[in-house]
Amino acid sequence: MSGPQPKDGVLDMPAYVGGREAVEGVKDPYKLSANENPLGASPKALAALKDLGDPSIYPDGGALALREKLAALNGLDAARIVCGNGSDDILTLLAQAYLGPGDEMVHTAHAFLIYKLASRATGAMPVEVAETDLTAKVDALLAAVTDKTKIVFLANPNNPTGTMLDRDAIARLHAGLPDNVLLVLDGAYAEYVDPAVYPAAFDMVEAHANVVTTRTFSKAYGLAALRLGWGYCPLPVADALNRLRGPFNINVAAMRAGLAALDDQTHIETSRAHNAHWRDWLVQQIGGLGISVRSTQANFILLQFADAAQAARVEAAMGAAGVIPRGLSAYGLSDMLRLSVGTQDANRAALAALENIVKGEGA
């Protein structure tokens, strides 16, 4: 076929596919496939969306008010904060800034798919590192680093495994990296972890030139549709990202809702408590059915089955019963399903569906 052709490797990449939203023939299923906040957004954020001002005026290209509020809330330096169209935007900008043909990016075996896609798009080669019991291992990651390595991407907690490294492990990982290798700590699920034990790593960013941590408003803040995220970076990294990002990459709706959401930390605490309660309930109840279930540090659990065929049958049967889990074949976990923690009604519906499947009524 004549015409423009994408550069080598682009068409070899699988397109990212999000969690299913619908099941044919099923009206209003419970969508537990995308790790969305079942409590939704803060009422303050929703109120802020009712008055977006004059749409003919460009938004603040530097997101100054948002950066200053993030800095005040977390005790950070606003100059080190870069805001993006979701944290995916920050991750992609990091790949664009620091990776190119011949470079390598190190990631864990069951890491968030965007790491590979963003890296391959630059011509760099993703290097997959095996996990132990679905958990990243520092020694294995360091052993994979070569003179071609430019970035190590690590989600903490990880999606889709939900496992997390503690502060000592992260410090040991960083200490073992060459100074020219950027350690990117993706904290998309940070707000679901007890703040007393979560290794935020903001101090590492301020103390070292090669650590970045990212956050999102899509999960606990419940603003997934607006696409808003941010990264905390060493000043030279922030400078590089600001040169690459779009000049108005945060729209007014996202900015205003984000500002209002930050003023409602009670909503975050309520969301965290709801998640912890129902996550433990799901693990206990589903485990009681004889299904192998793994708790996580995030807002989802993992169901493990005998093989991929059984996982696919259960996924289909749950969908037919009005509950949508997430199949994990794209993550190399074809014998597992990921189930987001939902509302009370959604969680009980998920349990009822699984009870019927175990009884043989929905298999």
C-alpha positions as CSV (number, residue, x, y, z in Angstrom):
1,M,0.0,0.0,0.0
2,S,1.3,3.4,-0.9
3,G,1.2,6.4,1.3
4,P,2.8,7.4,4.6
5,Q,4.0,4.6,6.8
6,P,4.6,4.7,10.5
7,K,8.1,4.2,11.8
8,D,9.4,0.7,12.5
9,G,7.8,-1.0,15.5
10,V,4.6,1.1,15.8
11,L,2.4,-1.4,14.1
12,D,4.0,-4.2,16.2
13,M,2.6,-2.7,19.4
14,P,-0.8,-3.9,20.6
15,A,-3.2,-1.0,21.1
16,Y,-4.1,-0.3,24.7
17,V,-7.6,-1.6,25.5
18,G,-9.3,-0.5,28.7
19,G,-11.7,-2.5,30.8
20,R,-15.0,-3.4,29.2
21,E,-17.9,-1.1,29.8
22,A,-20.8,-3.1,28.5
23,V,-22.1,-6.6,28.0
24,E,-24.4,-7.4,25.1
25,G,-27.9,-8.0,26.2
26,V,-27.2,-6.9,29.8
27,K,-28.7,-3.6,30.9
28,D,-26.7,-1.4,33.3
29,P,-24.1,-4.0,34.5
30,Y,-21.8,-3.2,37.4
31,K,-18.5,-2.1,35.8
32,L,-15.7,-3.5,38.0
33,S,-13.1,-3.5,35.2
34,A,-11.5,-0.1,35.4
35,N,-10.6,0.6,39.1
36,E,-12.8,3.7,39.2
37,N,-13.8,5.2,42.5
38,P,-17.3,3.8,43.4
39,L,-18.0,6.9,45.5
40,G,-17.4,9.1,42.5
41,A,-15.9,12.5,42.7
42,S,-16.0,14.9,45.6
43,P,-19.2,17.0,45.8
44,K,-16.9,20.1,45.7
45,A,-15.4,18.9,42.4
46,L,-18.8,18.4,40.9
47,A,-19.9,21.8,42.0
48,A,-16.8,23.4,40.4
49,L,-17.8,21.8,37.1
50,K,-21.0,23.8,37.0
51,D,-19.2,27.1,36.2
52,L,-16.3,26.8,33.8
53,G,-16.3,30.4,32.7
54,D,-15.8,31.6,29.2
55,P,-14.8,28.7,26.9
56,S,-13.2,31.0,24.4
57,I,-10.4,31.8,26.8
58,Y,-7.4,29.6,27.0
59,P,-6.6,27.9,30.3
60,D,-3.5,28.7,32.3
61,G,-0.8,27.0,30.4
62,G,1.3,26.5,33.4
63,A,-1.5,25.3,35.7
64,L,0.0,27.5,38.4
65,A,-2.9,27.5,40.8
66,L,-3.1,23.7,40.7
67,R,0.6,23.3,41.1
68,E,0.6,25.7,44.1
69,K,-2.3,23.9,45.8
70,L,-0.6,20.5,45.2
71,A,2.6,21.9,46.7
72,A,0.8,23.3,49.7
73,L,-1.1,20.1,50.4
74,N,1.9,17.9,50.2
75,G,4.7,20.2,51.4
76,L,6.4,20.3,48.0
77,D,8.0,22.8,45.7
78,A,5.6,23.9,43.0
79,A,8.4,24.5,40.5
80,R,9.1,20.7,40.5
81,I,5.5,19.8,39.7
82,V,4.5,19.2,36.1
83,C,0.8,18.6,35.4
84,G,-0.5,16.4,32.6
85,N,-3.5,15.1,30.7
86,G,-3.7,12.2,33.1
87,S,-0.5,10.7,34.6
88,D,-0.2,8.7,31.4
89,D,0.8,12.0,29.8
90,I,3.6,12.5,32.3
91,L,4.8,8.9,31.7
92,T,4.8,9.4,28.0
93,L,6.6,12.7,28.2
94,L,9.3,11.0,30.3
95,A,9.8,8.4,27.7
96,Q,9.9,11.0,24.9
97,A,12.5,13.1,26.9
98,Y,14.8,10.3,28.0
99,L,14.5,7.4,25.6
100,G,15.4,6.8,21.9
101,P,16.5,4.2,19.5
102,G,19.1,1.8,21.1
103,D,18.0,2.7,24.6
104,E,16.4,0.3,27.1
105,M,13.6,0.7,29.6
106,V,13.3,-1.7,32.5
107,H,9.9,-2.8,33.9
108,T,8.5,-5.6,35.9
109,A,6.8,-8.5,34.1
110,H,3.2,-7.5,35.0
111,A,3.6,-3.8,34.8
112,F,1.1,-1.2,33.6
113,L,1.0,-1.5,29.8
114,I,1.6,2.2,29.1
115,Y,5.3,1.8,30.0
116,K,6.0,-0.5,27.1
117,L,3.8,1.4,24.6
118,A,5.4,4.8,25.5
119,S,8.9,3.3,25.3
120,R,8.4,1.4,22.0
121,A,7.0,4.6,20.5
122,T,10.4,6.3,20.9
123,G,12.3,3.4,19.4
124,A,13.6,2.1,22.7
125,M,13.4,-1.5,23.8
126,P,11.4,-2.5,26.9
127,V,13.2,-5.1,29.1
128,E,10.9,-7.3,31.1
129,V,12.0,-8.4,34.6
130,A,10.4,-11.4,36.3
131,E,8.5,-11.0,39.5
132,T,8.4,-13.2,42.6
133,D,4.9,-14.0,43.7
134,L,3.7,-11.1,41.6
135,T,6.0,-8.7,43.4
136,A,8.9,-6.6,42.0
137,K,12.3,-7.7,43.3
138,V,15.0,-5.2,43.7
139,D,17.9,-7.5,42.9
140,A,16.2,-8.7,39.7
141,L,15.6,-5.2,38.5
142,L,19.1,-4.1,39.1
143,A,20.5,-7.2,37.4
144,A,18.6,-6.2,34.2
145,V,20.2,-2.7,34.1
146,T,22.9,-2.3,31.4
147,D,24.7,0.6,29.9
148,K,21.8,1.0,27.5
149,T,19.2,1.5,30.3
150,K,17.8,5.0,30.6
151,I,14.6,4.5,32.6
152,V,13.2,2.1,35.2
153,F,9.4,2.3,35.5
154,L,7.9,1.0,38.7
155,A,4.3,1.3,39.7
156,N,3.9,1.3,43.5
157,P,1.4,-0.2,44.2
158,N,1.5,-2.0,40.9
159,N,-1.4,-2.4,38.4
160,P,-2.6,-5.1,38.0
161,T,-0.9,-7.1,40.7
162,G,-1.6,-4.6,43.6
163,T,1.7,-5.4,45.3
164,M,4.0,-2.7,46.7
165,L,7.6,-2.2,47.7
166,D,8.3,-0.4,51.0
167,R,10.6,2.6,51.4
168,D,13.7,0.6,52.2
169,A,13.3,-1.5,49.0
170,I,12.8,1.6,46.9
171,A,15.9,3.3,48.5
172,R,17.9,0.2,47.8
173,L,16.7,0.1,44.2
174,H,17.7,3.7,43.7
175,A,21.1,3.3,45.3
176,G,21.9,0.5,42.9
177,L,21.1,2.5,39.8
178,P,23.7,4.6,37.8
179,D,23.2,8.3,38.1
180,N,22.1,8.5,34.4
181,V,19.2,6.1,34.9
182,L,15.9,7.7,35.8
183,L,13.8,5.9,38.4
184,V,10.1,6.6,37.7
185,L,7.7,5.7,40.6
186,D,4.1,5.6,39.4
187,G,1.8,6.3,42.4
188,A,-1.6,6.1,40.7
189,Y,-3.0,4.2,43.6
190,A,-1.1,6.0,46.4
191,E,-4.2,7.5,48.0
192,Y,-5.6,4.0,48.6
193,V,-2.6,3.1,50.9
194,D,-2.4,4.2,54.5
195,P,-0.4,7.4,54.4
196,A,1.5,6.3,57.5
197,V,3.1,3.5,55.5
198,Y,3.1,4.7,51.9
199,P,6.6,5.4,50.5
200,A,5.7,8.7,48.8
201,A,9.4,9.3,47.8
202,F,8.9,13.1,47.4
203,D,12.0,13.6,49.5
204,M,14.0,11.3,47.2
205,V,13.0,13.5,44.3
206,E,14.3,16.5,46.1
207,A,17.5,14.8,47.1
208,H,18.5,13.2,43.8
209,A,18.6,14.2,40.2
210,N,17.2,10.9,38.8
211,V,13.9,10.2,40.7
212,V,10.4,11.1,39.5
213,T,7.1,10.2,41.1
214,T,3.7,10.5,39.5
215,R,0.1,10.8,40.8
216,T,-3.3,10.8,39.2
217,F,-6.8,12.3,39.9
218,S,-8.4,9.3,38.1
219,K,-8.5,6.8,40.9
220,A,-9.3,7.9,44.5
221,Y,-10.2,11.5,43.4
222,G,-12.8,10.1,41.0
223,L,-12.0,12.4,38.1
224,A,-11.1,9.8,35.5
225,A,-13.2,11.3,32.7
226,L,-11.3,14.7,33.0
227,R,-7.8,13.3,32.6
228,L,-5.6,15.0,35.2
229,G,-2.3,13.9,36.6
230,W,1.0,15.3,37.8
231,G,4.6,14.4,38.4
232,Y,7.1,15.6,41.0
233,C,10.5,15.9,39.4
234,P,14.0,17.2,39.8
235,L,14.1,20.7,38.4
236,P,16.1,19.7,35.2
237,V,13.5,17.0,34.5
238,A,10.6,19.4,35.0
239,D,12.3,21.8,32.6
240,A,12.6,19.0,30.0
241,L,9.0,17.9,30.4
242,N,7.7,21.5,30.2
243,R,9.5,21.9,26.9
244,L,7.8,18.8,25.5
245,R,4.3,19.0,26.8
246,G,1.4,20.6,25.0
247,P,1.1,24.4,25.7
248,F,-2.4,24.0,27.2
249,N,-2.4,20.3,28.2
250,I,-4.7,20.8,31.1
251,N,-8.2,21.9,30.2
252,V,-10.3,24.3,32.4
253,A,-12.7,21.6,33.6
254,A,-10.0,19.4,34.8
255,M,-8.1,22.2,36.5
256,R,-11.1,23.6,38.3
257,A,-12.4,20.2,39.4
258,G,-8.9,19.2,40.5
259,L,-8.5,22.4,42.6
260,A,-11.8,21.7,44.3
261,A,-11.1,18.1,44.9
262,L,-7.9,18.9,46.7
263,D,-10.0,21.0,49.1
264,D,-12.0,17.9,50.1
265,Q,-9.5,15.5,51.7
266,T,-12.4,14.1,53.7
267,H,-13.6,12.5,50.5
268,I,-10.3,10.8,50.0
269,E,-10.3,9.5,53.6
270,T,-13.9,8.2,53.1
271,S,-12.9,6.6,49.8
272,R,-9.9,5.0,51.4
273,A,-12.0,3.6,54.3
274,H,-14.7,2.3,51.9
275,N,-12.1,0.6,49.8
276,A,-10.3,-1.1,52.7
277,H,-13.6,-2.4,54.2
278,W,-15.1,-3.8,51.1
279,R,-11.7,-5.1,49.7
280,D,-11.3,-7.2,52.9
281,W,-14.9,-8.3,52.7
282,L,-14.6,-9.4,49.1
283,V,-11.4,-11.3,49.8
284,Q,-13.0,-13.1,52.8
285,Q,-16.3,-13.8,51.1
286,I,-14.9,-14.9,47.7
287,G,-12.2,-16.9,49.4
288,G,-14.9,-18.7,51.3
289,L,-16.3,-20.0,48.0
290,G,-13.1,-21.9,47.4
291,I,-11.8,-19.4,44.8
292,S,-8.1,-18.4,45.1
293,V,-8.2,-14.7,45.8
294,R,-5.4,-12.2,46.4
295,S,-5.8,-9.0,48.4
296,T,-3.8,-6.0,47.2
297,Q,-2.7,-2.5,48.3
298,A,-4.9,-0.9,45.7
299,N,-8.7,-0.7,45.0
300,F,-9.0,-4.1,43.4
301,I,-8.4,-7.8,44.1
302,L,-7.2,-10.6,42.0
303,L,-9.1,-13.9,41.4
304,Q,-6.9,-16.8,40.3
305,F,-8.2,-19.9,38.5
306,A,-6.8,-23.2,37.3
307,D,-6.0,-21.9,33.8
308,A,-6.9,-19.3,31.2
309,A,-9.9,-21.2,29.9
310,Q,-11.5,-21.3,33.3
311,A,-10.8,-17.6,33.9
312,A,-12.4,-16.8,30.5
313,R,-15.5,-18.8,31.4
314,V,-15.8,-17.1,34.7
315,E,-15.4,-13.7,33.1
316,A,-18.1,-14.4,30.6
317,A,-20.5,-15.8,33.2
318,M,-20.0,-12.8,35.5
319,G,-20.7,-10.5,32.6
320,A,-23.9,-12.4,31.8
321,A,-24.8,-11.9,35.5
322,G,-24.4,-8.2,35.2
323,V,-20.9,-7.8,36.7
324,I,-17.8,-6.9,34.5
325,P,-14.4,-7.9,35.8
326,R,-11.1,-7.3,33.9
327,G,-9.4,-10.1,32.1
328,L,-5.6,-10.0,32.4
329,S,-4.3,-11.8,29.3
330,A,-2.7,-8.6,28.0
331,Y,-0.7,-8.5,31.2
332,G,0.5,-12.1,31.0
333,L,-1.9,-13.2,33.7
334,S,-4.4,-15.1,31.6
335,D,-5.5,-17.3,34.5
336,M,-6.6,-14.3,36.6
337,L,-9.3,-11.7,36.7
338,R,-9.0,-8.3,38.3
339,L,-12.1,-7.2,40.2
340,S,-12.4,-3.5,41.2
341,V,-13.9,-2.7,44.6
342,G,-17.3,-1.2,43.9
343,T,-20.3,0.1,45.7
344,Q,-21.9,-2.1,48.3
345,D,-24.5,-3.3,45.7
346,A,-21.8,-4.0,43.1
347,N,-19.7,-6.0,45.6
348,R,-22.7,-8.0,46.7
349,A,-23.7,-8.6,43.1
350,A,-20.1,-9.8,42.3
351,L,-20.2,-12.3,45.2
352,A,-23.7,-13.6,44.1
353,A,-22.5,-14.1,40.6
354,L,-19.5,-16.0,41.8
355,E,-21.6,-18.1,44.1
356,N,-23.8,-19.1,41.2
357,I,-20.8,-19.9,39.1
358,V,-19.3,-22.1,41.8
359,K,-22.6,-23.9,42.0
360,G,-22.5,-24.5,38.3
361,E,-25.5,-22.3,37.5
362,G,-23.6,-19.7,35.5
363,A,-20.6,-21.6,34.2
